[in-house]
């Protein structure tokens, strides 16, 4: 049985809040997945919810280190004594590494662990086969799509992860994403995500074919339009992720533009976090958008024949 405890941290980046999960693993033991942001009352709810079901939290697993998923692990460990497990490359303080492409034993259940880079390079997906429960963190959400923002995210790695999910978990019954409601047709959702990335790549390639050499701000305005200015930086990072993949495949090349960016170009290329979010939401937005990597040099892109 899987129980969702949603954190009280709604924002444009977290939808209705981060989903923390309690998984009944038998023998009175529970696996807690993604304890969430460092909100003490939320962590207390996780413990109380498990206790009300006659469960003791035995193990804490973190899908990735973003500030809306991982910081509460330390609080939950303090309250329960349960060890924290995370990706071997994770900067989240943890007691042991999750066994990538291996099995995590909790109570009477075996939980599959899959290395799932793309959204971040230290992301994992967990699968509990008895209930067919696939815990995808920010690889797949209950609604909407996922932001892939260089330098901490990779479109090529992300698309490979989606294909692996499709191939390796054909019996999954429910996707429990990091945000949004459960997904009850996992295969269709994964295929939808794959198709979405293929569509966006086609739009970029078609735009370059029609317009010759273009910058990322030009591609953003051409593909997405100019009526959602607050989303321009997220759109730009998505386009950049696709262009990096296309460059790596030898399909696109980039040349540095020998002039400074205009104010509008800089607004498109670089997230402006201050004043738009509260402190907690700002830290999430900065991580999700790769805001630590400011882009001050403009490049023009063209297709290679």
C-alpha angles and dihedrals in degrees: 000000000000123000123192121215109186118210119232093241106108116170140139088273098045101036108209091350141289117306115230115191134211112199118196103223098177132252088070092292128126136196114219114206122198104351088199134215123354096272109138095203091054092052090048088054090053091053093044092048092052092046092051087058092050092253134135117207103242102170135021119208126189119202093200141341104257113133094247092057112032119033095078090062089084092052093047090049090052092051097044109021089231117146120248117233126193143155113302089243095047120123089208109111105253139166098222140005121255110245102251110218087002143093129278112203116210120168107316095335134092113213119198117225122204127188102235112182123176110079084049131349092242099053125128135188121213127207127193104196099194092066094025088237116163114193107200105172106196096340091087125010131202089246136009125014136287127261114235107194125177138252093035095032133052127203093202092052091044094054091048089052092053091052091048090053090053093049102038103043106042091146097054111131102185136021114214104196130192091254136019131025127320117278113228098190103053096172093053092047094050091048089049090054092048091049092049092056091046090051093050091049091051090051091053094046092046091049091052091046092052099039106032115215113016139169125230093255089054091049092048093053093044096048103033103023129231102271100089103057094162089063097048096100092051090047090048093052090049091051090047091053091053092046092051089053091048090049091051088052091052094243098111135033131198133214126193114248110234097224139065119269118261118241090256092050091050090049090054095045102044129053116236105207105163116101095007100082139030115255096268095045091045092058090051093048092049092053095043094048097043088238092162087073105067115196112218100157120074122215132194119218132208137176120255114227 
